[in-house]
């Protein structure tokens, strides 16, 4: 199975306040100061934004607690289940993640990010055909979904379908997002298919685009940069 972490998607609605809750014990006071008497919709958006930011900081327990609270407030909202599932997956609670993705899709069968995230679950478990099916569903709903094109390409590569994988990466490049990610993964596909010249060229191009600083907010980009450096080393210094 590929060592690269598949790109997941959280559904976030930002509320333009700088304060973010650091723990549930202090959250209520901060929350009241931040939003005052504004509508429930804005309150829920702010909670969702806080929970996703906590997850990005590695505070998975606190993030899950906030999503639990959101689900109590909005039990029919598919986005909350999808986001909690994403945090469960990042936390290593894969079966809980799958349950939440399924609940999200029961509530909203057109939530493309939930199909992408459930596909990531299947891919991580080695169920590659099921993963491709869910990526297809995500792309049927949103043909410009760059993350799903990248993830589908990685999964097809793991199925040794190199030409189709490269086609997926080429399509993903059209949307002008995650260029370093895409080119690095395309390079790995060339590498595994035996086209080493194209692989070296893509690895070098990806390294010029991927973040260098350990302080970068693009954690996935930093991880991929390290992986690309290792892949390039396999070719240049076998």
Residue pairs with C-beta under 8 A, 6 or more apart in sequence:
1 123
1 124
1 126
1 158
2 154
2 157
2 158
3 227
4 154
4 185
4 223
4 224
4 227
5 220
5 223
6 119
6 120
6 123
6 124
6 151
6 154
7 116
7 120
7 147
7 150
7 151
7 178
7 181
7 220
8 86
8 89
8 90
8 116
8 117
8 120
8 147
9 86
9 113
9 116
9 117
9 147
10 52
10 55
10 82
10 83
10 86
10 113
11 48
11 79
11 82
11 83
11 111
11 113
12 48
12 49
12 52
12 83
13 45
13 48
13 49
14 45
14 49
15 34
15 35
15 42
15 45
15 46
15 49
17 34
17 35
17 46
19 30
19 33
19 34
20 49
20 50
20 53
20 54
21 27
21 30
21 31
21 50
21 54
21 62
21 66
22 54
22 59
22 62
23 62
24 62
24 65
24 66
27 50
27 66
31 43
31 46
31 47
34 46
35 42
35 43
35 46
40 73
44 70
44 73
44 74
44 77
47 66
47 69
47 70
47 73
48 67
48 70
48 79
48 80
48 83
50 66
51 62
51 63
51 66
51 67
51 70
51 83
51 87
52 63
52 83
54 60
54 62
54 63
54 66
55 63
55 86
55 87
55 90
56 219
60 87
60 90
60 91
61 91
63 87
64 84
64 87
64 88
64 91
67 80
67 83
67 84
67 87
68 84
70 77
70 80
71 77
71 80
71 81
71 84
74 80
76 107
77 107
78 103
78 104
78 105
78 106
78 107
78 108
78 111
78 114
79 104
79 108
79 111
81 100
81 101
81 103
81 104
81 107
81 114
82 100
82 101
82 104
82 111
82 113
82 114
82 117
84 100
85 96
85 97
85 98
85 99
85 100
85 101
85 104
85 114
85 117
85 118
86 97
86 117
88 94
88 96
88 97
88 100
89 97
89 117
89 120
89 121
89 124
94 121
94 124
94 125
97 117
97 121
98 118
98 121
101 114
101 117
101 118
101 121
102 118
104 111
104 114
105 111
105 114
105 115
105 118
108 114
110 141
111 141
112 137
112 138
112 139
112 141
112 142
112 145
112 148
113 138
115 134
115 135
115 137
115 138
115 141
115 148
116 134
116 135
116 138
116 145
116 147
116 148
116 151
118 134
119 130
119 131
119 132
119 133
119 134
119 135
119 138
119 148
119 151
119 152
119 155
120 131
120 151
122 128
122 130
122 131
122 134
123 131
123 151
123 154
123 155
123 158
128 155
128 158
128 159
129 159
131 151
131 155
132 152
132 155
132 156
132 159
135 148
135 151
135 152
135 155
136 152
138 145
138 148
139 145
139 148
139 149
139 152
142 148
144 175
146 172
146 175
146 177
146 178
146 182
147 178
149 168
149 169
149 171
149 172
149 175
150 168
150 169
150 172
150 178
150 181
150 182
150 185
152 168
153 165
153 166
153 167
153 168
153 169
153 172
153 185
153 186
153 189
154 165
154 185
156 162
156 164
156 165
156 168
157 165
157 185
157 188
157 189
157 192
162 189
162 192
162 193
163 193
165 189
166 186
166 189
166 190
169 182
169 183
169 185
169 186
169 189
170 186
172 178
172 182
173 179
173 182
173 183
179 209
180 206
180 208
180 209
180 210
180 211
180 221
180 224
180 225
181 206
181 210
181 220
181 221
181 224
183 202
183 205
183 206
183 209
184 202
184 203
184 206
184 207
184 210
184 224
184 225
184 227
184 228
185 224
186 202
187 198
187 199
187 200
187 201
187 202
187 203
187 205
187 206
187 228
187 231
188 199
188 228
188 231
190 196
190 198
190 199
190 202
191 199
191 203
191 231
191 234
191 235
196 235
199 231
199 235
200 232
200 235
200 236
203 228
203 231
203 232
203 235
204 232
206 224
206 225
206 228
207 225
207 228
207 229
207 232
210 218
210 221
210 222
210 224
210 225
210 228
211 218
211 221
211 222
211 225
212 225
214 222
216 222
